[in-house]
Amino acid sequence: MSGIERTVVGLFTSFQLKSRDAATRRRAAASLGSRGRTSAIPVLTPLLEDPDWGVRQAAIESLGRIEDASAAPLLVAAITGADRVPDADGATAVRAAAGEALGRLGPAAVPVLLEALRGRHVKLRETAIGALGAVGGPAVVATLGDMVADDRSRVRQAAMTALVRAAGPEAVPALSRALAHRDPTTRRCAADALGTRHESAAVDAVKAALADPDRTVRDAAVRALASIGTAEAASALVVGLERGDRDLQAASAAALKSFDWTPAGAAERVVHAILHGRFDETTAQGAAAAAPLVAMLADRDPSMRRGALEALGRLAEPQTAQAIGAAFRDPEASVRQAAAAALAALGAAAADTIVEALGDRATTVRASAEQALSAIGAGAVATALLARLAVGQPTRHGGTDLRVVATRDRLDQARQAADRLDALVRHAAAKVPVEVLRLVAASPDVMLLEPGQVPDDSDRAGLEALREAAWEALGRRGVTRA
């Protein structure tokens, strides 16, 4: 283009910049953006206060394309000037354009941006932080790390986002510290930000957040681990699956399904098999399968809950009885039936859980308990409870048979067994064989006799009510007292 042509174009552009039509001014402002064209800066400067926010945005974008450090103060002023734009969306667009333009200026804009951080204008600080994230560099990373602890929540969030953009592994320590902030929103944002890092330190920090008291933070930790997607992240999610509450278990399971990982150790092999529907493989891992299978009882898919219960029945680990019994409240009938079958597979070890459910107010819970009781046999359940009553040493005192124990734990064990027997006799006496009811009716009281102590009434488990209930049940069966 010749000098005369450039002059003609320049005059035409100047004419357009003074047009009453905003669209014309926007086009003219956009045409001035060209790298190194510093002569356009004075022409664009008045447009940063144009009544039309679109013209401001076009002028800002042109300043960014010119890429001259002298434009930095103008762009910072444009950020605060956006406060005078009546359109909220327009003001946001102006600030975003200014932040992007400052980022394009690179290291030359850093001094101006650092100065902007010293003010109290929140949106200016947020925009400056975003621009610093685009520039990067050691000084910027150190500053952003400090800003993560700012007293304004939105500034902290902007700093974390920018820090992830500007830094590599150097971002992890500051983000990890933010996970301990008193503000749950800050902790949640820190977890989300750490989800972009694949370092072991990031996994270690995020997995600690699985125990955060705030639900949104725990959810963010699960998302972060799924995003990291390493073997270490999978191991952390397995822990969340086994030890978390019902919501965390469900979220951890969904996250583990979202990426490929190779299990390490028995517990992880169990989880991997479960998540892929291979429940028949779980019992080969023995007791290590118990916790993952119990965790799957929180899954949203009824078929997964049912599969876990069937596997728990095959596993037959006594410590799973209570968790299996909780499935009696499941809304799906097939799941409740699987729970009853699983408890039946535990046999007498399920006695407490079954007897407790027999007295539940919910009809479906009682029906499931009765199903399990029928499968085991009321006689077997009662016999198991009687065995727990046979504690201490038998003796006779004042013409009365007693059992004497030396510790309060043994006394409490006897009382619990007596309570369970009483409940069983009240709810299912007709199913208990006569010979077992006779043994219940003959159960002696249990007395605590600690060395050097004088027993009182609280040291005796009196079984009069249990014996009487057993005799009443025998009477209904035509058996009289001798």
Protein Blocks (a to p, Z undefined) as FASTA:
>chain_A
ZZklmmmmmmmmmmmmmpmblklmmmmmmmmgcghilmlmmmmmmmmmgfblklmmmmmm
mmmmnopaklmmmmmmmmmmmmmpmblklmmmmmmmmmmmmmmnommlmmmmmmmmmmmb
fklmmmmmmmmmmngpjklmmmmmmmmmpcbfklmmmmmmmmmmmpcflmmmmmmmmmmp
fblklmmmmmmmmmmpcbfklmmmmmmmmmpfbfklmmmmmmmmmmnopaklmmmmmmmm
mmmcfklmmmmmmmmmmpccddedjklmmmmmmmnopamlmmmnmmmlmmmmmmmmmpfb
lklmmmmmmmmmmnopaklmmmmmmmmmpfblklmmmmmmmmmmnmmmlmmmmmmmmmpm
blklmmmmmmmmmmnopklmmmmmmmmmmgcjdddeehiacdddfbfklmmmmmmmmmmm
mmmmmmmmmmpcfklmmmmmmpccdddddehiacdfklpccfklmmmmmmmmmmmnopac
ZZ
